[in-house]
Amino acid sequence: MSDRIPLHRRIWAALVLAVIFIYELVISSITVAKTVLAREPQLAPAIIAVPIALKTDLGIATVANMVSLTPGTTSLHVSEDRKILYVHALDAPSRDAAVEAIKTTFERRVKEVEG
């Protein structure tokens, strides 16, 4: 028996991922706009090392692109061993929280789509 997730569940996971990505895109856009328009923005920019557990190049590229397309974050580099994604965050007062957000919002869901 295969450990792979059935196709219909992977399609559902892809739809959920798309909706969550759009939601994150809107919320991040509003947050960045508020920050830019603030008289004295309080920013904590950071470069964050995000451990990734995805096995395929497509999965890694998907997460990296979703991070880059989300306002306030940019993917910088994937380590040679494909286990760390380096991300620049415009405002990341807690690095641990930023890592956890990327892992739970994008990585976990991409993993579900990959099966």
C-alpha positions as CSV (number, residue, x, y, z in Angstrom):
1,M,0.0,0.0,0.0
2,S,1.3,3.5,-0.9
3,D,1.8,6.2,1.6
4,R,0.7,8.8,-1.0
5,I,-2.3,10.9,-0.3
6,P,-5.2,10.2,-2.7
7,L,-5.6,12.6,-5.7
8,H,-8.9,14.1,-4.6
9,R,-7.4,15.0,-1.2
10,R,-4.4,16.6,-2.9
11,I,-6.6,18.6,-5.2
12,W,-8.6,19.8,-2.1
13,A,-5.3,20.7,-0.4
14,A,-4.3,22.7,-3.4
15,L,-7.5,24.7,-3.3
16,V,-7.1,25.3,0.4
17,L,-3.5,26.4,-0.2
18,A,-4.7,28.9,-2.9
19,V,-7.3,30.4,-0.6
20,I,-4.9,30.7,2.3
21,F,-2.3,32.3,0.0
22,I,-4.8,34.9,-1.2
23,Y,-5.8,35.6,2.4
24,E,-2.1,36.0,3.4
25,L,-1.5,38.2,0.4
26,V,-4.4,40.6,1.3
27,I,-3.5,40.7,5.1
28,S,0.2,41.2,4.4
29,S,-0.5,44.0,1.8
30,I,-2.6,45.9,4.4
31,T,0.0,45.4,7.1
32,V,2.9,46.6,4.9
33,A,0.8,49.6,3.7
34,K,0.1,50.6,7.3
35,T,3.8,50.3,8.1
36,V,4.9,52.4,5.2
37,L,2.3,55.1,5.9
38,A,3.1,55.3,9.6
39,R,4.8,58.5,10.7
40,E,7.5,56.6,12.6
41,P,7.4,53.0,11.6
42,Q,8.8,50.6,14.2
43,L,10.5,47.9,12.1
44,A,12.5,44.9,13.1
45,P,13.9,43.7,9.7
46,A,15.7,40.3,9.8
47,I,17.2,37.6,7.7
48,I,15.7,34.4,8.9
49,A,16.9,30.8,8.3
50,V,13.8,28.7,7.8
51,P,14.3,24.9,8.0
52,I,12.4,23.2,5.3
53,A,11.4,19.5,5.1
54,L,10.2,19.4,1.5
55,K,11.8,16.9,-0.7
56,T,11.0,18.1,-4.2
57,D,12.4,21.0,-6.1
58,L,8.9,22.0,-7.1
59,G,7.7,22.0,-3.4
60,I,10.7,24.1,-2.3
61,A,10.3,26.5,-5.2
62,T,6.5,26.8,-4.5
63,V,7.2,27.8,-0.8
64,A,10.0,30.2,-1.8
65,N,7.8,31.9,-4.4
66,M,4.8,32.2,-2.1
67,V,7.1,33.8,0.5
68,S,8.5,36.2,-2.1
69,L,5.0,37.1,-3.4
70,T,3.8,37.9,0.1
71,P,4.4,41.6,0.8
72,G,7.0,42.2,3.5
73,T,9.0,39.0,2.8
74,T,11.5,37.9,0.2
75,S,13.2,34.6,-0.4
76,L,16.9,35.1,-0.7
77,H,18.5,31.7,-1.0
78,V,18.0,27.9,-0.6
79,S,21.0,26.1,1.0
80,E,22.9,23.6,-1.1
81,D,21.5,20.7,0.9
82,R,17.9,22.1,0.3
83,K,17.2,22.1,4.0
84,I,17.3,25.9,4.8
85,L,15.4,28.7,3.1
86,Y,16.8,32.1,3.8
87,V,14.1,34.8,4.0
88,H,14.3,38.6,4.4
89,A,11.4,39.9,6.5
90,L,10.6,43.6,6.6
91,D,9.3,43.3,10.2
92,A,10.1,40.2,12.3
93,P,10.3,41.1,16.0
94,S,10.3,37.3,16.7
95,R,12.3,35.1,14.4
96,D,10.8,32.0,15.9
97,A,7.3,33.3,15.2
98,A,8.2,34.2,11.6
99,V,9.7,30.7,11.0
100,E,6.6,29.0,12.5
101,A,4.3,31.2,10.4
102,I,6.1,30.2,7.1
103,K,6.2,26.5,8.1
104,T,2.5,26.3,9.2
105,T,1.0,28.6,6.6
106,F,2.9,27.5,3.5
107,E,5.3,24.6,4.0
108,R,2.8,22.2,5.7
109,R,0.2,22.9,3.1
110,V,2.5,22.5,0.1
111,K,3.6,19.2,1.7
112,E,-0.1,18.1,1.7
113,V,-0.4,19.0,-2.0
114,E,2.7,17.1,-2.9
115,G,1.3,14.0,-1.2
